[in-house]
């Protein structure tokens, strides 16, 4: 037999390593906080660090210890001060630096907590260049300082006049996260969600008070972007709170929470609520023929559940996997089902006007569904052609609903127009996580149309199928939907037409932060030694100063003009994305009517008054 002539890498005892302390967290941060990011997305790691610290303070409040949490952001430094019991001082250093050490294994000290594995604060410590913790208990203070997860100074126990509680200050490590920037709006949203779930708690963010008196009722009121068809129904009991209403928007919209944790990807509790709500409404109206999709079309709802020792599908706790309420408790499905069946049924019997409005909404949805039934079957058959590596969709290997853990947060799809642009992105992309969907010409203006247009228009039908959102966001295959069009008038128009489509028929995609605009450079400025890609006129002027008199300027007029070798710089780790946001004050219906409706004198005046002439085009 011939000997194997290939030489394998050396593999000896020296290759076997035991990582000390928090080294594993620093080596594999994604296992503990999901993706890293640069702060431009609400789920980036720097916000997860803050959340982990606040979760502990929330647990103190939920144990009826302290009703205020102060958060301060000063450049890249975050501080969190709660007024709970304070970490037991004899074990404080261990509690923030030794993995699988914590007080929440003991159900007597913490019940229905979100942090149960002794990981959260340790991960923050490990991933911070500077981390300081102080515990105030009964007139005594204990302090310890860390760098890169390693203890640099532990102070003796001292006297203090500070009230009980814990004070933690940290700076996310640029060696781990790279260059990052905190965006206050993401922190503000996070804190508002905490306030809705913890009535009686006051949070302050850089001195601004955030509190809620009506829980999930406030959440729906403050996040509604469509007019409610009937007053929000708000029901609660021990361990459960729900709020819901119907609107004229398409689809379903949910906000779900477990033990104060925002489960952005839902889970067993959200699925149980959807099923229980549909079943209860069907039974209330005594109409077994009702379709669940009609019952839930336009539904906007929130559910908060308190569960003993919850099990999440990943360390970042964005999807609940628990089947039961606790060790000896009922199943989550039964607990939610019994509550919804009793309380929602009772409410509708006592509020017949609300029941009448709800029934009309369901009947209207049924009529529209039946009106388009003839085209949906053919549309679904056509959509099956959107398969891997065909001309329309160049898919990626990781799908949003095909993987477990936090890697799915990295999946994205570029929606672009034209063969040259899609070709450049396809050749430059990371095929593991980035897909490309190619539009053919300008999309149809869907403003004022019914959902029938989604199935009749081939582009929209195939896009819906590629995203897998026909039945809601639970099947969404990509975490980020990135609109990648040219930075000219035509590109802007295509962008508006796509946004109109999403706002009309899938507003939750935008509300949940899944839709982005790709920023691509307008200019390339270079000399023989250096190349600069400039996204603004100011960046172009700065680049010209650096390259000197011999600098060469290229004006990119379209994505197709950028070679794949260059494009890789714009969709890789340095990608620039603008997240599309949707707030109550945006008045979506009026906004769409003004920009995408009939051509009115008011819009013509607006265009003339806001016309900007690109002098670089004239040159």
Number of C-alpha atoms within 10 A of each C-alpha: 3 4 5 7 6 6 6 7 6 7 8 7 6 7 8 8 7 8 10 8 14 19 16 16 22 20 13 12 19 17 17 22 26 23 21 20 21 19 19 16 20 20 20 21 25 27 21 21 25 21 22 21 22 23 20 20 28 30 22 22 21 20 16 11 18 21 19 18 23 20 22 16 15 10 9 13 15 18 21 21 22 27 21 27 21 23 23 15 18 10 12 18 20 14 20 27 23 18 19 16 17 22 18 20 16 10 13 8 11 19 19 23 25 25 24 22 15 19 21 26 25 27 26 31 32 28 31 27 19 21 27 21 23 22 26 27 22 14 12 16 23 24 21 19 21 22 19 22 25 17 15 12 12 14 11 10 14 11 13 14 11 14 19 22 23 25 23 22 21 25 23 26 22 13 12 17 19 12 12 17 13 21 13 13 10 17 18 15 12 18 20 19 23 26 25 23 28 22 15 16 21 18 22 19 18 13 10 11 10 18 22 21 14 15 23 30 22 21 20 22 13 13 14 18 20 17 14 19 15 16 12 19 17 21 18 17 10 7 16 18 21 24 22 22 20 27 21 14 21 21 23 22 24 22 22 25 27 29 26 23 26 20 21 16 17 20 21 16 26 27 14 17 24 18 16 21 21 20 19 19 24 17 14 17 14 10 10 11 7 18 16 16 17 20 23 23 22 23 22 24 26 21 22 26 24 21 22 22 23 21 17 19 15 18 19 24 23 22 25 24 16 19 16 21 23 16 10 8 11 13 15 22 19 15 18 26 19 13 19 24 18 11 16 20 19 12 15 18 13 11 11 11 12 18 19 14 14 21 15 11 22 21 15 13 21 17 13 14 17 11 12 17 14 12 15 18 12 12 19 15 10 15 20 11 15 19 14 14 12 11 14 21 23 22 23 20 13 21 24 22 15 10 11 11 17 20 17 20 19 19 23 27 25 27 22 26 23 15 15 17 22 26 18 20 27 21 14 20 21 17 16 14 21 25 28 27 26 22 20 13 11 16 19 17 17 23 19 13 12 13 16 17 17 24 23 15 14 17 20 20 20 24 20 19 21 27 18 17 17 18 12 17 20 15 15 22 22 26 22 22 24 25 25 28 26 24 19 12 9 12 19 14 17 23 22 18 19 20 20 23 22 17 22 21 19 22 23 22 23 19 18 19 18 19 25 22 19 22 19 25 23 21 20 19 22 20 16 9 6 11 16 19 20 19 15 12 12 10 16 20 12 13 22 19 10 16 18 11 9 10 17 14 17 11 14 17 15 17 26 20 13 19 16 18 11 12 22 20 15 19 20 13 10 12 13 17 19 14 19 16 14 20 13 13 10 11 14 18 15 11 12 17 13 14 15 17 15 10 11 11 9 9 15 10 11 12 11 9 9 8 9 8 8 8 7 8 8 6 5
